[in-house]
Amino acid sequence: MIQKLEQIEIKFENILSKLEQPETVTNQEEYTKLMKEHKTLMPIVEKFREYKKAETAVLESEEMMKEQLDPEFKALCEEEYKQGKIDMQRINEELKILLLPKDPDDDKNVIVEIRAGAGGEEAALFAGVLYRMYSMYAESAGFKTDTISSNETGLGGFREISFMVEGDGAYSKLKFESGVHRVQRVPETETSGRIHTSTVTVAVLPEVEDVAIEINPADVKIESCKSSGAGGQHVNKTESAVRLTHLPTGIVIECQEERSQFKNRDKAMKLLRTKLYDMKQSEQNEKIASARKSMVGTGDRSEKIRTYNYPQGRITDHRIGLSIFSMENFLNGNIGDMIDALITADTAERLKNS
């Protein structure tokens, strides 16, 4: 591991040197690429230098203890030696985590799709609750949200809603939210007070750059139509809504959130590109699933991952067995503790497998 860290440190220094060269600064593409590498390597290099500092302290204390010392100074050297050994062990474990292969999508923006599942109108209402929860979490995390498409019900829920979350590391924070979310509560539409169980599916997809997925324009059927659903004077009066059909796969994307047909088309193409990328990634994941199975996983959309039990005020994530008893706080976007626990569990599993 030390040899690998030394190579990383050399690479880091070479990147710093290149970033100072005028020809690099004027080449925006090269400069951006090097800055990304610099950002990725910096925490590893800083931690390695911390390790070397602790190692030096241990070696110096060891040498000092070989000399003729008065008891008080010898005790001090022994204490520094022990502390240095403890520091080296701690930093060594931290370096193992930093050296784990990083998900290449972690720094990307994400597209979140929420769909009502079993439970009819109650499922649609809870889809709206989850949309609000993720929107509030995104705001508190400093991320920006932008609705791509939505299909709202008369009672204020959503049959489905897709939205973009933009910000550094958005995917790394939200990727474990993919899956089936189950809610147990007395619906607003229930008069007898019976507890109903409904489901909502969530898909978290990394935004894909144009170069990652090439789409043949001939493979996409583009239709314009009037907006529909609840809204103001603009609805149903202009053909600003867009429907894209990807002929090879049959994927259909509709977008009517913007007044401009051009903006709706741009959003729809982003979502189509992301869906095609997700299909490609899913095929690759299936091939390696038998070789490596993560404790948390990437969120199989047929898998029940979490239950929201309103009568008990309990949210339970079934993958890691964690329960949080703070329903109102959680649904107001304070989901950071759950997200951190999922990341920790995934990291521990990958360390075990490495």
C-alpha positions as CSV (number, residue, x, y, z in Angstrom):
1,M,0.0,0.0,0.0
2,I,2.9,2.4,0.8
3,Q,4.4,1.9,-2.6
4,K,1.0,2.8,-4.2
5,L,0.7,5.9,-2.0
6,E,4.1,7.0,-3.0
7,Q,3.2,6.7,-6.7
8,I,0.0,8.7,-6.0
9,E,2.0,11.5,-4.3
10,I,4.4,11.7,-7.3
11,K,1.4,11.9,-9.6
12,F,-0.1,14.6,-7.5
13,E,3.1,16.7,-7.6
14,N,3.3,16.3,-11.4
15,I,-0.3,17.6,-11.7
16,L,0.5,20.6,-9.5
17,S,3.5,21.3,-11.8
18,K,1.4,21.1,-14.9
19,L,-1.3,23.3,-13.5
20,E,1.3,26.1,-13.1
21,Q,2.3,26.0,-16.7
22,P,0.8,28.8,-19.0
23,E,-0.1,26.3,-21.8
24,T,-2.2,24.3,-19.3
25,V,-4.1,27.4,-18.1
26,T,-5.0,28.4,-21.6
27,N,-6.2,24.9,-22.5
28,Q,-9.6,24.9,-20.7
29,E,-10.3,21.2,-21.3
30,E,-6.9,20.0,-20.0
31,Y,-7.0,22.4,-17.1
32,T,-10.5,21.2,-16.0
33,K,-9.4,17.5,-16.3
34,L,-6.3,18.1,-14.2
35,M,-8.2,20.1,-11.6
36,K,-10.6,17.1,-11.2
37,E,-7.6,14.7,-10.7
38,H,-6.1,17.2,-8.2
39,K,-9.3,17.3,-6.2
40,T,-9.6,13.5,-6.2
41,L,-6.0,12.9,-5.1
42,M,-5.6,15.7,-2.6
43,P,-7.3,14.0,0.4
44,I,-5.3,10.8,-0.2
45,V,-2.0,12.7,-0.4
46,E,-2.8,14.8,2.7
47,K,-3.6,11.7,4.7
48,F,-0.4,9.9,3.5
49,R,1.7,12.9,4.6
50,E,0.0,12.7,8.0
51,Y,0.9,9.0,8.1
52,K,4.5,9.8,7.3
53,K,4.6,12.5,10.0
54,A,3.3,10.0,12.6
55,E,5.8,7.4,11.4
56,T,8.7,9.9,11.7
57,A,7.6,10.7,15.3
58,V,7.6,6.9,16.1
59,L,11.1,6.4,14.7
60,E,12.5,9.4,16.5
61,S,11.0,8.3,19.8
62,E,12.4,4.8,19.3
63,E,15.9,6.2,18.7
64,M,15.7,8.5,21.8
65,M,14.7,5.6,24.0
66,K,17.9,3.8,23.1
67,E,20.0,6.6,24.7
68,Q,20.7,7.1,28.4
69,L,17.8,9.2,29.6
70,D,16.5,10.4,32.9
71,P,13.3,8.5,33.9
72,E,11.0,11.5,33.3
73,F,12.2,12.2,29.8
74,K,12.2,8.4,29.0
75,A,8.6,8.2,30.1
76,L,7.8,11.1,27.8
77,C,9.5,9.4,24.8
78,E,7.6,6.2,25.5
79,E,4.3,8.1,25.6
80,E,5.1,9.7,22.3
81,Y,6.0,6.3,20.8
82,K,2.8,4.7,21.9
83,Q,0.7,7.7,20.6
84,G,2.5,7.6,17.3
85,K,1.8,3.9,16.9
86,I,-1.9,4.6,17.6
87,D,-1.9,7.4,15.1
88,M,-0.3,5.3,12.4
89,Q,-2.9,2.5,12.9
90,R,-5.8,5.0,12.7
91,I,-4.4,6.8,9.6
92,N,-3.7,3.4,8.0
93,E,-7.4,2.5,8.3
94,E,-8.5,5.9,6.9
95,L,-6.1,5.4,3.9
96,K,-7.7,2.0,3.1
97,I,-11.0,3.8,2.8
98,L,-9.6,6.6,0.7
99,L,-8.0,4.0,-1.6
100,L,-11.2,2.2,-2.3
101,P,-12.3,2.5,-6.0
102,K,-14.5,5.5,-6.3
103,D,-17.8,5.4,-8.1
104,P,-17.2,7.4,-11.3
105,D,-20.7,8.8,-11.1
106,D,-20.4,10.1,-7.4
107,D,-19.7,13.7,-8.3
108,K,-22.5,14.0,-10.9
109,N,-25.9,15.7,-10.8
110,V,-28.8,13.3,-10.6
111,I,-32.2,12.8,-12.0
112,V,-34.7,11.5,-9.5
113,E,-37.9,9.7,-10.6
114,I,-40.7,9.1,-8.1
115,R,-43.7,6.9,-9.1
116,A,-46.8,5.9,-7.3
117,G,-47.0,2.2,-6.9
118,A,-49.6,0.0,-5.1
119,G,-52.2,2.0,-3.2
120,G,-53.9,4.3,-5.8
121,E,-54.5,7.8,-4.6
122,E,-52.8,7.2,-1.3
123,A,-49.6,6.1,-3.1
124,A,-49.8,9.3,-5.3
125,L,-50.1,11.4,-2.1
126,F,-47.1,9.8,-0.6
127,A,-45.1,10.3,-3.8
128,G,-45.8,14.0,-3.2
129,V,-44.5,13.6,0.4
130,L,-41.2,12.1,-0.8
131,Y,-40.8,14.7,-3.5
132,R,-41.1,17.4,-0.8
133,M,-38.7,15.5,1.5
134,Y,-36.0,15.2,-1.2
135,S,-36.5,18.8,-2.3
136,M,-36.0,20.0,1.3
137,Y,-33.0,17.8,1.8
138,A,-31.4,19.1,-1.5
139,E,-32.0,22.7,-0.3
140,S,-30.3,22.1,3.0
141,A,-27.4,20.4,1.3
142,G,-26.8,23.3,-1.0
143,F,-28.1,21.5,-4.1
144,K,-30.4,23.0,-6.7
145,T,-33.6,21.2,-7.9
146,D,-35.4,21.6,-11.2
147,T,-38.6,19.8,-12.2
148,I,-38.4,17.9,-15.5
149,S,-41.8,16.4,-15.8
150,S,-44.8,15.6,-13.5
151,N,-48.2,14.0,-13.6
152,E,-50.2,15.5,-10.7
153,T,-53.5,14.2,-9.3
154,G,-56.5,16.2,-8.3
155,L,-55.7,15.8,-4.5
156,G,-52.2,17.2,-4.9
157,G,-50.2,13.9,-5.2
158,F,-48.2,12.7,-8.1
159,R,-48.7,9.6,-10.2
160,E,-45.1,10.3,-11.2
161,I,-42.6,13.2,-11.1
162,S,-39.0,13.5,-12.4
163,F,-36.6,16.3,-11.2
164,M,-33.0,17.2,-11.5
165,V,-30.8,17.6,-8.4
166,E,-27.7,19.7,-9.3
167,G,-24.6,20.0,-7.0
168,D,-21.2,18.5,-6.3
169,G,-21.6,15.0,-5.0
170,A,-25.4,14.8,-5.5
171,Y,-25.2,11.2,-6.7
172,S,-22.9,10.1,-3.9
173,K,-25.6,11.3,-1.4
174,L,-28.8,10.1,-3.1
175,K,-27.8,6.9,-5.0
176,F,-28.9,4.6,-2.2
177,E,-32.5,6.0,-2.3
178,S,-33.4,3.9,-5.3
179,G,-35.9,1.2,-4.6
180,V,-39.4,0.7,-3.2
181,H,-40.5,2.9,-0.3
182,R,-43.5,1.5,1.7
183,V,-45.8,3.7,3.7
184,Q,-48.2,2.5,6.5
185,R,-50.7,5.1,7.6
186,V,-54.3,6.1,7.8
187,P,-55.0,7.9,4.4
188,E,-56.7,11.2,4.2
189,T,-59.2,9.5,2.0
190,E,-60.0,6.9,4.6
191,T,-63.1,7.5,6.8
192,S,-63.0,4.4,9.0
193,G,-59.5,5.0,10.4
194,R,-58.0,1.8,8.9
195,I,-54.2,1.8,8.3
196,H,-53.4,1.3,4.6
197,T,-50.1,0.1,3.1
198,S,-49.0,1.7,-0.1
199,T,-45.8,1.8,-2.1
200,V,-43.8,4.4,-4.1
201,T,-40.8,3.6,-6.3
202,V,-37.8,5.9,-6.4
203,A,-35.1,5.8,-9.1
204,V,-31.9,7.9,-8.7
205,L,-30.0,8.2,-12.0
206,P,-26.7,10.0,-12.6
207,E,-26.9,12.8,-15.2
208,V,-25.1,11.8,-18.3
209,E,-22.9,14.0,-20.5
210,D,-23.5,14.2,-24.2
211,V,-20.3,12.4,-25.0
212,A,-21.1,9.4,-22.7
213,I,-24.2,8.3,-24.7
214,E,-24.5,9.0,-28.4
215,I,-28.1,9.2,-29.7
216,N,-28.8,8.9,-33.4
217,P,-31.3,11.7,-34.2
218,A,-33.0,9.3,-36.7
219,D,-33.8,7.0,-33.7
220,V,-35.8,9.7,-31.9
221,K,-39.4,10.6,-32.8
222,I,-40.2,14.1,-31.6
223,E,-43.7,15.3,-31.2
224,S,-45.1,18.6,-29.9
225,C,-48.4,18.9,-28.1
226,K,-50.4,21.2,-25.8
227,S,-49.7,21.1,-22.1
228,S,-52.2,19.3,-19.9
229,G,-53.1,19.2,-16.3
230,A,-53.6,21.8,-13.6
231,G,-52.1,25.2,-14.3
232,G,-52.6,28.8,-15.3
233,Q,-53.5,30.5,-18.6
234,H,-50.6,28.9,-20.4
235,V,-52.0,25.3,-20.2
236,N,-53.6,23.9,-23.3
237,K,-53.1,27.1,-25.3
238,T,-49.6,26.6,-26.9
239,E,-47.9,23.5,-28.2
240,S,-44.9,23.8,-25.9
241,A,-45.0,20.3,-24.5
242,V,-42.7,17.7,-26.0
243,R,-42.9,14.0,-26.4
244,L,-39.8,12.0,-27.4
245,T,-39.9,8.3,-28.4
246,H,-36.7,6.4,-28.7
247,L,-37.6,3.9,-31.4
248,P,-34.9,1.2,-30.7
249,T,-35.9,0.8,-27.0
250,G,-39.5,2.2,-27.0
251,I,-38.6,4.7,-24.2
252,V,-41.1,7.6,-24.1
253,I,-40.2,10.9,-22.4
254,E,-42.7,13.7,-22.0
255,C,-41.9,17.2,-20.7
256,Q,-44.2,20.2,-20.3
257,E,-42.8,22.0,-17.3
258,E,-41.4,25.0,-19.3
259,R,-43.2,27.5,-21.5
260,S,-40.6,27.1,-24.1
261,Q,-40.7,24.1,-26.4
262,F,-36.9,24.3,-26.8
263,K,-36.4,24.1,-23.1
264,N,-38.8,21.2,-22.7
265,R,-37.0,19.4,-25.6
266,D,-33.6,20.0,-23.9
267,K,-34.9,18.6,-20.6
268,A,-36.5,15.6,-22.3
269,M,-33.3,14.8,-24.2
270,K,-31.3,14.9,-20.9
271,L,-33.8,12.4,-19.3
272,L,-33.6,10.1,-22.4
273,R,-29.8,10.1,-22.4
274,T,-29.8,9.3,-18.7
275,K,-32.3,6.4,-19.1
276,L,-30.2,4.9,-21.9
277,Y,-27.1,5.2,-19.7
278,D,-29.0,3.6,-16.8
279,M,-30.0,0.7,-19.1
280,K,-26.4,0.2,-20.1
281,Q,-25.1,0.3,-16.5
282,S,-27.8,-2.2,-15.4
283,E,-26.7,-4.7,-18.0
284,Q,-23.1,-4.3,-16.8
285,N,-24.2,-4.6,-13.1
286,E,-26.1,-7.9,-13.9
287,K,-22.9,-9.4,-15.3
288,I,-20.9,-8.7,-12.2
289,A,-23.6,-9.2,-9.6
290,S,-22.6,-12.8,-9.0
291,A,-19.0,-11.8,-8.3
292,R,-19.7,-9.0,-6.0
293,K,-22.8,-8.2,-3.9
294,S,-22.9,-5.1,-1.8
295,M,-24.7,-5.0,1.5
296,V,-26.5,-1.8,0.5
297,G,-26.6,-2.4,-3.3
298,T,-27.4,0.2,-6.0
299,G,-31.1,0.1,-5.3
300,D,-33.0,-2.6,-7.2
301,R,-36.3,-0.9,-8.0
302,S,-38.2,-4.1,-7.2
303,E,-36.7,-4.3,-3.7
304,K,-38.5,-2.9,-0.7
305,I,-35.8,-0.8,0.9
306,R,-37.6,1.4,3.5
307,T,-40.8,1.5,5.5
308,Y,-42.5,4.7,6.8
309,N,-44.8,3.6,9.7
310,Y,-46.8,6.7,10.7
311,P,-48.6,5.1,13.8
312,Q,-45.3,4.3,15.4
313,G,-43.5,7.4,14.0
314,R,-40.8,5.1,12.7
315,I,-38.7,5.0,9.5
316,T,-36.9,1.7,9.0
317,D,-34.3,1.0,6.3
318,H,-34.4,-2.8,5.8
319,R,-31.0,-3.1,4.1
320,I,-29.0,-2.0,7.2
321,G,-31.7,-2.5,9.9
322,L,-31.6,1.1,11.0
323,S,-34.8,2.6,12.5
324,I,-35.3,6.4,13.1
325,F,-38.1,7.5,15.4
326,S,-38.6,11.1,14.1
327,M,-41.1,11.0,11.3
328,E,-41.9,14.7,11.0
329,N,-38.2,15.7,11.2
330,F,-37.3,13.1,8.6
331,L,-40.0,14.0,6.1
332,N,-39.0,17.7,6.5
333,G,-35.7,16.7,4.7
334,N,-33.5,15.8,7.7
335,I,-32.4,12.5,6.2
336,G,-28.7,13.1,6.5
337,D,-28.2,10.5,9.3
338,M,-29.8,7.8,7.2
339,I,-27.8,8.7,4.2
340,D,-24.5,8.7,6.2
341,A,-25.4,5.3,7.7
342,L,-26.0,3.8,4.2
343,I,-22.7,5.2,3.0
344,T,-20.9,3.8,6.0
345,A,-22.4,0.4,5.5
346,D,-21.5,0.3,1.9
347,T,-17.9,1.4,2.6
348,A,-17.6,-1.3,5.3
349,E,-18.8,-4.0,2.9
350,R,-16.5,-2.8,0.1
351,L,-13.5,-2.9,2.6
352,K,-14.4,-6.5,3.5
353,N,-14.5,-7.5,-0.1
354,S,-11.3,-5.7,-1.1
